[in-house]
Amino acid sequence: MLAKALQNINFAIKEGHIYGFIGPSGAGKTTLIKMIVRMDVPDERAIYLLNQKMPNLQILQKIGYMAQSDALYKDLTGKENLMFFSSLFKLKKQEQKDRIAYAADLVNLTDDLNKKVS
């Protein structure tokens, strides 16, 4: 049975905007994201993203997800981690570089990209 916190969720995210889920441990933030990307399956009902029933590979390639820090490879640099994860989306090399540069600048990490995550 799904926790009450995850029942009847409905929200809209504007294109080009970045949102984050915040709340106490156990509130369902990670569970919700995992259900959206179909790493977890909801007990009932379907999940729709961009008006498409999930899972949908084409839709997943249009969204981004930044997991908790334990989802990073600590022996790699920040840039190497980002290159690895962006390669999963079959982006061309220049698009990978452009998106990594944009994201790093957005969160003020450009100067630290070549440091190991650990």
Secondary structure per residue as TSV (DSSP state, phi and psi in degrees):
chain	resnum	aa	ss	phi	psi
A	1	M	-	360.0	131.6
A	2	L	-	-72.1	142.4
A	3	A	-	-61.8	148.2
A	4	K	G	-57.8	-29.3
A	5	A	G	-62.8	-22.3
A	6	L	G	-108.3	18.9
A	7	Q	S	-97.4	138.3
A	8	N	S	57.1	44.8
A	9	I	-	-83.5	134.9
A	10	N	-	-151.3	120.0
A	11	F	-	-151.3	161.8
A	12	A	-	-122.6	139.1
A	13	I	-	-121.2	125.5
A	14	K	-	-72.4	142.9
A	15	E	T	-57.7	135.4
A	16	G	T	84.4	-0.3
A	17	H	-	-100.8	155.7
A	18	I	-	-114.8	131.2
A	19	Y	-	-125.2	155.9
A	20	G	-	-134.0	149.5
A	21	F	-	-98.2	125.5
A	22	I	-	-123.8	151.7
A	23	G	-	161.6	171.1
A	24	P	-	-68.1	160.0
A	25	S	T	-56.3	133.7
A	26	G	T	90.2	2.1
A	27	A	S	-75.5	-17.7
A	28	G	S	109.0	8.3
A	29	K	H	-59.4	-55.6
A	30	T	H	-65.5	-39.4
A	31	T	H	-61.3	-42.1
A	32	L	H	-61.9	-47.9
A	33	I	H	-61.5	-43.8
A	34	K	H	-62.2	-34.4
A	35	M	H	-71.8	-37.6
A	36	I	H	-61.5	-43.7
A	37	V	T	-90.9	4.8
A	38	R	T	69.7	26.3
A	39	M	S	-76.9	-25.8
A	40	D	S	-123.2	152.8
A	41	V	-	-112.1	128.3
A	42	P	-	-65.6	151.1
A	43	D	S	-61.3	-38.5
A	44	E	S	-150.2	164.7
A	45	R	S	67.2	169.5
A	46	A	-	-111.4	162.1
A	47	I	-	-111.6	131.9
A	48	Y	E	-117.4	137.1
A	49	L	E	-133.7	126.8
A	50	L	T	54.3	40.7
A	51	N	T	63.1	19.3
A	52	Q	E	-120.0	137.6
A	53	K	E	-68.4	134.7
A	54	M	S	-91.6	149.5
A	55	P	-	-81.1	150.7
A	56	N	-	-151.2	108.7
A	57	L	H	-58.3	-39.7
A	58	Q	H	-63.3	-37.4
A	59	I	H	-72.5	-41.8
A	60	L	H	-60.4	-29.5
A	61	Q	T	-75.2	-7.7
A	62	K	T	-101.0	-5.9
A	63	I	-	-118.3	161.5
A	64	G	-	-120.6	153.1
A	65	Y	-	-145.3	123.9
A	66	M	-	-109.3	112.1
A	67	A	-	-78.1	176.7
A	68	Q	-	-62.0	163.3
A	69	S	G	-58.6	-24.7
A	70	D	G	-72.3	-2.4
A	71	A	G	-91.2	-0.4
A	72	L	S	-96.1	154.1
A	73	Y	-	-86.5	110.2
A	74	K	T	-69.1	-21.6
A	75	D	T	-81.4	-10.2
A	76	L	S	-99.9	159.6
A	77	T	B	-76.4	168.1
A	78	G	H	-58.2	-42.9
A	79	K	H	-63.3	-43.1
A	80	E	H	-63.6	-39.6
A	81	N	H	-61.4	-47.3
A	82	L	H	-64.5	-37.9
A	83	M	H	-64.7	-42.1
A	84	F	H	-61.3	-51.6
A	85	F	H	-67.8	-35.1
A	86	S	H	-69.6	-27.5
A	87	S	H	-67.0	-23.2
A	88	L	T	-65.6	-20.1
A	89	F	T	-97.5	8.8
A	90	K	T	55.9	39.5
A	91	L	-	-79.3	149.9
A	92	K	-	-67.6	154.4
A	93	K	H	-54.0	-44.9
A	94	Q	H	-65.8	-38.8
A	95	E	H	-66.1	-38.5
A	96	Q	H	-57.2	-51.1
A	97	K	H	-60.0	-43.8
A	98	D	H	-63.7	-44.7
A	99	R	H	-68.6	-38.9
A	100	I	H	-63.6	-44.9
A	101	A	H	-61.5	-43.6
A	102	Y	H	-62.1	-50.0
A	103	A	H	-63.6	-42.4
A	104	A	H	-63.4	-41.5
A	105	D	H	-66.2	-39.7
A	106	L	H	-58.2	-37.3
A	107	V	T	-108.4	18.2
A	108	N	T	56.3	44.1
A	109	L	-	-116.8	8.2
A	110	T	G	-54.5	-44.6
A	111	D	G	-69.0	-15.6
A	112	D	G	-109.2	4.9
A	113	L	T	-59.6	-30.0
A	114	N	T	-92.2	8.9
A	115	K	S	-90.4	146.2
A	116	K	B	-66.0	144.4
A	117	V	-	-61.6	-34.1
A	118	S	-	-63.7	360.0
